[in-house]
C-alpha cells in the first residue's frame, strides 16, 4: 500500500497503424522508430509529440515490408500442483479463497463415497514437492496415449525440480490418486466445489506429462518512406497444441502498467513477405498512464510469500485468514486493502521489533532448524542467539 501511495503516474503515448497486405487482409503494426531513432516507452510523452508523429505517418506515401522473421518456439507444460500453486490457480480460475481451496481439497483427500466405498481422490494437499510417484507417471502416460494419441506423449516421463530454496519435499505433488478416474466420471459423486477443484488438479497433472506446445512466432518490420519511421507487427500461430489442449495457466495482473504492452500472444498475421507494399488505413494514437502496482489478490500474495520464504504449505491459508479475522485487511473485489488497525500494527512492529518482521527472518530460522536437525550447528547456540 505504501508503494501505491508513493507512486507518481507518468503519461505516454503509443501509435498503432492499421494496414492491409497486397491481398487486402488487415493487420496492425506499432510505431517503434521515428526519424531513424528507436522510441523508448516515454519518448512520446504528450499529445503534441504524438500528433506530430501521427502527421508524419499520415503524409507518408510508402509502407514497405523490410523483413519478416519467423521463429519456432516451444512452450513446456507447468509442473504439477504444490499447495501454493493450487491455491493461486484455484483463486484465479475458480475464484476460491485459500481457506475454501484447502477445505475442498481436504474433503477430496479424506475420501468420497463412490458406489459404497470411500476413496481418497487426491494425494496429500499440504506439500511443496513437485515430484510424482512412478505409478502416477505410468498412469499419466497410459492415459495420454489412450485419450490423446502418441503425438501428445513425450519420449520420456517429465521430471520436475522445486525452485524454492527451502522446499522440504516430504510429499509428492498434489495429483489424482488414479488418473483413470476422469472428472466426467466423478461428477455424480462430487458437489460443485469438489467437481471444479478435482478437474483443475486432474487437468494440471495430465498436462504436466504431455508434449510441449509448438508455436510459430512472426515479427514483421515495415519501413515508412525509407527511414522516416519503422513499424513492427508481431503475432504467433500455434502449430501444435501439445499440453495446451488440456491446460492453460492463468496470470495475475502485471504490476506497473496498463497491460497495453500485451504480449502479441495469439494475434494472427496475414501472409507478408519482404518487399510487399502495404496500404495504410488508419493511424491510431493512444494515451496511457503508468499504473501503480496492483493490490494483492489471494493468489498473488501467496506467490509473493512463497518467493520471500514466509510461511509453509500448511500455513498459507491460515495466515491469510488471520489477516482478515483480526481486521488488519479487508477483501474488496478480491483484492486486499489494509485497514487502519493493520497499518498501526505494522508501524508498531517495524519500530520496536524490526529484526522479527524482516522478510528473511522466518526463512533464516527455517535454515537454522535444518542445520540443527542435520547436526551442523549446536541448538544451544541458536537458542542463545
C-alpha positions in Angstrom: 0.0 0.0 0.0 2.9 2.3 0.8 4.3 1.7 -2.7 0.9 2.5 -4.3 0.6 5.8 -2.3 4.1 6.9 -3.2 3.5 6.1 -6.9 3.6 9.0 -9.4 1.8 8.4 -12.7 3.5 9.2 -16.0 1.8 9.9 -19.3 3.0 8.2 -22.5 1.5 7.6 -26.0 1.7 4.7 -28.4 0.8 4.8 -32.1 -0.7 1.9 -34.0 -1.3 1.8 -37.7 -4.0 -0.3 -39.4 -2.6 -1.7 -42.7 -3.6 -4.1 -45.4 -1.3 -6.6 -47.2 -1.3 -6.8 -51.0 -4.3 -9.2 -50.9 -6.3 -6.8 -48.8 -6.0 -8.7 -45.4 -5.9 -6.3 -42.4 -3.3 -6.3 -39.7 -2.0 -3.8 -37.1 1.6 -2.6 -36.6 3.1 -0.4 -33.8 5.4 2.6 -34.4 8.9 1.6 -33.0 11.3 4.1 -34.7 10.9 7.7 -35.8 13.5 9.7 -37.9 16.0 6.8 -37.5 15.8 6.7 -33.7 14.3 3.9 -31.7 11.4 5.0 -29.5 11.5 4.2 -25.8 8.4 4.0 -23.7 8.4 7.7 -22.7 9.6 9.1 -26.0 6.1 10.3 -26.9 5.3 11.9 -23.6 2.3 14.1 -24.6 -0.3 14.8 -27.1 1.8 17.3 -29.1 4.6 14.9 -29.8 2.2 12.1 -30.6 0.2 14.3 -33.0 3.4 15.3 -34.8 4.3 11.6 -35.3 0.8 10.8 -36.5 1.1 13.6 -39.1 4.3 12.1 -40.5 2.7 8.7 -40.8 -0.4 10.2 -42.5 1.7 12.1 -45.1 3.9 9.0 -45.8 3.4 7.5 -49.2 5.1 4.2 -49.0 4.8 1.4 -46.4 7.2 -1.4 -47.4 7.8 -4.7 -45.6 11.6 -4.6 -44.8 11.9 -8.1 -43.2 9.9 -11.0 -41.9 11.4 -13.0 -39.1 9.9 -16.4 -38.3 11.0 -18.3 -35.2 9.8 -21.7 -34.0 9.4 -21.8 -30.2 8.3 -24.4 -27.8 6.3 -24.0 -24.6 6.7 -26.6 -21.9 4.0 -27.6 -19.5 3.8 -26.3 -15.9 4.9 -28.6 -13.0 2.2 -30.4 -11.1 0.5 -28.6 -8.2 2.1 -27.8 -4.9 -0.1 -26.2 -2.1 0.8 -22.7 -3.1 0.3 -23.1 -6.9 -3.0 -24.9 -6.3 -4.2 -22.0 -4.1 -3.1 -19.5 -6.7 -4.8 -21.2 -9.7 -8.0 -22.0 -7.7 -8.1 -18.3 -6.9 -7.6 -17.2 -10.5 -9.6 -19.8 -12.3 -12.4 -20.7 -9.8 -12.5 -17.6 -7.6 -11.8 -19.7 -4.5 -10.1 -18.2 -1.4 -7.2 -20.1 0.1 -9.2 -21.4 3.0 -12.0 -22.6 0.8 -9.5 -24.3 -1.5 -7.9 -26.2 1.4 -11.3 -27.2 2.8 -12.4 -28.7 -0.5 -9.0 -30.4 -1.1 -9.2 -31.9 2.4 -12.5 -33.5 1.5 -11.1 -34.9 -1.8 -8.1 -36.2 0.2 -10.1 -37.8 3.0 -12.4 -39.6 0.7 -15.6 -39.6 -1.3 -18.2 -42.3 -1.3 -18.1 -43.9 -4.7 -20.6 -46.7 -5.1 -20.4 -47.8 -1.5 -16.7 -47.5 -0.9 -14.8 -44.4 0.4 -12.0 -43.4 -1.9 -9.4 -40.7 -1.5 -9.4 -38.9 -4.9 -6.2 -36.8 -4.4 -2.8 -37.2 -2.7 -1.9 -35.1 0.4 -2.7 -31.4 -0.2 0.0 -29.8 2.1 3.2 -30.1 0.1 5.9 -28.1 -1.6 7.2 -31.1 -3.7 6.8 -31.3 -7.5 7.8 -34.9 -7.9 5.3 -37.6 -8.9 5.4 -41.3 -7.9 6.3 -43.8 -10.6 2.7 -45.2 -10.6 1.4 -41.7 -11.4 3.9 -41.2 -14.2 2.9 -44.6 -15.7 -0.8 -43.8 -15.3 -0.4 -40.4 -16.9 1.5 -41.8 -19.9 -1.0 -44.6 -20.4 -3.9 -42.2 -20.2 -2.3 -39.6 -22.6 -1.5 -42.3 -25.2 -5.0 -43.7 -24.9 -7.1 -40.4 -24.9 -4.9 -38.1 -27.0 -2.7 -40.2 -29.1 1.1 -40.8 -29.3 1.8 -37.3 -30.7 1.0 -35.9 -27.3 3.3 -38.3 -25.5 7.0 -37.1 -24.9 9.7 -39.7 -25.3 10.3 -40.0 -21.6 8.4 -39.0 -18.4 8.9 -35.4 -17.4 10.7 -34.9 -14.0 10.3 -31.6 -12.2 12.6 -30.0 -9.5 11.5 -27.4 -6.9 12.8 -23.9 -7.5 12.0 -23.0 -3.9 15.2 -22.7 -1.8 13.8 -24.2 1.4 11.4 -26.7 -0.1 11.1 -29.7 2.2 9.5 -32.0 -0.5 8.5 -34.7 2.1 5.3 -35.3 0.0 4.9 -35.6 -3.7 2.9 -33.1 -5.7 -0.9 -32.8 -5.5 -2.4 -35.2 -8.0 -5.3 -37.6 -8.5 -4.8 -40.9 -6.8 -5.9 -42.6 -10.1 -5.9 -40.6 -13.3 -8.4 -43.0 -14.9 -11.0 -41.6 -12.5 -11.7 -38.9 -15.1 -13.5 -35.7 -13.9 -16.6 -36.6 -16.0 -16.9 -40.0 -14.3 -16.6 -38.4 -10.8 -19.3 -35.8 -11.5 -22.1 -37.8 -9.9 -20.2 -38.2 -6.6 -19.0 -34.7 -6.1 -20.6 -31.4 -5.1 -20.0 -28.3 -7.3 -16.8 -27.2 -5.5 -15.3 -30.7 -5.4 -16.0 -31.2 -9.1 -14.3 -27.9 -10.1 -11.2 -28.5 -7.9 -10.8 -32.1 -8.9 -11.0 -31.2 -12.6 -8.3 -28.5 -12.1 -6.0 -31.0 -10.3 -6.6 -33.7 -12.9 -6.0 -31.3 -15.9 -2.8 -30.0 -14.4 -1.4 -33.4 -13.6 -2.2 -34.8 -17.1 -0.8 -31.7 -18.8 2.5 -31.8 -16.9 3.3 -35.1 -18.7 2.2 -34.1 -22.1 4.3 -32.9 -25.1 5.4 -29.3 -25.4 3.3 -26.9 -27.5 4.9 -25.6 -30.7 4.4 -22.1 -31.9 5.5 -20.1 -35.0 6.3 -16.6 -33.9 6.4 -13.9 -36.6 7.8 -10.4 -36.4 7.4 -8.1 -39.4 9.3 -4.8 -39.8 7.8 -2.1 -42.1 9.8 0.8 -43.3 7.8 4.1 -43.8 9.1 6.3 -46.7 12.6 4.8 -46.4 13.8 5.7 -42.9 11.2 8.3 -41.8 9.7 5.7 -39.5 9.6 2.0 -38.8 6.6 -0.1 -37.6 6.6 -3.6 -36.2 3.8 -6.2 -36.3 4.0 -9.4 -34.2 1.9 -12.5 -33.9 2.1 -16.2 -33.3 0.4 -19.3 -34.5 0.0 -22.4 -32.5 1.2 -25.2 -34.9 0.8 -28.0 -32.4 -1.2 -27.5 -29.2 0.5 -30.2 -27.1 -0.3 -29.7 -23.3 -2.4 -26.6 -24.1 -5.1 -29.0 -25.3 -5.7 -29.8 -21.6 -4.4 -26.9 -19.5 -3.5 -23.2 -19.8 -2.2 -21.4 -16.7 -3.9 -18.0 -15.7 -1.8 -14.9 -14.9 -2.1 -12.2 -12.3 -2.2 -8.6 -13.3 1.2 -7.2 -14.4 2.5 -4.6 -11.9 3.1 -1.1 -13.1 1.4 -0.8 -16.4 -1.9 -1.0 -18.2 -1.3 -4.3 -19.8 -1.1 -2.3 -23.1 2.2 -3.9 -23.8 0.2 -7.1 -24.0 2.1 -10.0 -25.4 1.2 -10.4 -29.1 0.2 -13.8 -27.9 -2.3 -15.3 -30.3 -2.7 -12.4 -32.7 -2.7 -13.8 -36.2 -0.8 -12.1 -39.0 -1.8 -12.4 -42.7 0.7 -13.5 -45.4 3.6 -11.0 -45.7 6.9 -11.2 -47.5 9.9 -8.8 -47.7 9.3 -6.2 -50.4 5.5 -6.3 -50.1 3.9 -2.8 -50.2 1.2 -2.4 -47.5 -1.7 0.0 -47.8 -2.3 2.4 -44.8 -5.8 2.5 -43.4 -5.9 4.4 -40.1 -3.3 5.8 -37.7 -4.4 5.4 -34.1 -2.7 7.3 -31.3 -3.5 6.2 -27.8 -2.8 7.9 -24.5 -1.6 5.8 -21.5 -0.6 6.4 -17.9 1.7 4.2 -15.9 -0.2 2.4 -13.2 0.9 1.7 -9.6 1.5 -2.0 -8.7 -1.9 -3.7 -8.2 -3.1 -4.6 -4.7 -2.5 -8.2 -3.8 -5.1 -10.8 -4.5 -5.0 -14.1 -2.5 -3.2 -15.7 -5.4 -0.5 -13.0 -5.9 0.0 -12.7 -2.1 0.6 -16.5 -1.7 3.0 -16.3 -4.6 4.9 -13.4 -3.0 5.0 -15.2 0.4 6.5 -18.3 -1.3 9.1 -16.1 -3.1 10.1 -14.5 0.2 10.1 -17.7 2.2 7.3 -16.6 4.5 5.1 -19.5 5.8 4.9 -23.1 4.6 2.4 -25.0 2.6 0.4 -25.8 5.8 0.2 -22.2 6.9 -0.5 -20.0 3.8 -4.3 -20.3 4.1 -4.3 -19.7 7.9 -2.0 -16.6 7.5 -4.5 -15.1 5.1 -7.4 -16.0 7.3 -5.8 -14.4 10.4 -5.2 -11.1 8.5 -8.9 -10.9 7.8 -10.2 -12.2 11.1 -8.3 -9.6 13.0 -9.4 -6.8 10.7 -5.9 -6.0 9.6 -7.1 -6.1 6.0 -10.4 -6.5 4.1 -11.1 -8.1 0.8 -12.5 -5.6 -1.7 -13.3 -7.0 -5.2 -10.9 -9.9 -4.4 -8.1 -7.5 -3.5 -6.5 -6.9 -0.1 -7.0 -3.4 1.3 -5.2 -2.6 4.5 -7.3 -1.3 7.4 -6.2 1.4 9.9 -5.7 -1.4 12.5 -3.3 -3.2 10.2 -1.4 0.0 9.5 -1.0 0.6 13.2 0.2 -2.9 13.9 2.8 -2.7 11.1 4.1 0.7 12.2 4.4 -0.6 15.8 6.2 -3.9 14.9 8.5 -2.2 12.4 9.5 0.4 15.1 10.1 -2.0 18.0 10.6 -5.5 16.6 12.5 -4.7 13.4 14.5 -7.9 13.4 11.5 -10.2 13.6 9.4 -8.5 10.9 12.2 -8.7 8.3 11.1 -10.9 5.4 14.1 -13.2 5.7 13.8 -13.8 9.5 11.5 -16.8 9.1 13.4 -18.2 6.2 16.7 -18.0 8.1 15.1 -19.6 11.1 14.0 -22.5 8.9 17.6 -22.9 7.7 18.9 -22.9 11.3 16.4 -25.6 12.3 17.5 -27.6 9.3 21.1 -27.2 10.4 20.3 -28.3 13.9 18.5 -31.5 12.6 21.4 -32.1 10.3 23.9 -31.8 13.2 25.7 -28.9 11.6 25.1 -26.4 14.4 24.6 -26.6 18.2 21.0 -26.0 19.2 22.0 -24.2 22.4 23.9 -21.6 20.4 20.8 -21.0 18.2 18.6 -20.6 21.3 21.0 -18.2 22.9 21.1 -16.1 19.7 
